[in-house]
C-alpha cells in the first residue's frame, strides 16, 4: 500500500468524522435512536469476534477457537470475573489444541 493511499484514506476518515460532528452537532436524538446508537459498538465488536473465530481466510473453520469462545460465553453468562473468563477461554483453547 502506498503512502498516497494511506494519506487519502486518513483525510477521508477525518472529513467524515468532522462532517458528522458539524451535521449532528447540537441535535438531540430521540431516546430510541440514542439507545440504538449506544448498541452499535457492541454489535460491531461481536461481529468481528465471530468472523475471526469461525473463518480462516475465505473458508469456514470450526476449531479450538470455537471451544474457547463457547467457554467464554458460558463463563460470562455465569458472571465470572473478566480475568477468569480470559483464563478459562485460553485454557480450553489450549487443551483442545493439545489433544487434537
Secondary structure, 3 states (H helix, E strand, C coil): CCHHHHHHHHHHHHHHHHHHHHHHCCCCCCHHHHHHHHHHHHHHHHHHHHHHHHEECCEECCCHHHHHHHHHHHHHHCCCCHHHHHHHHHHHHHHHHHHC
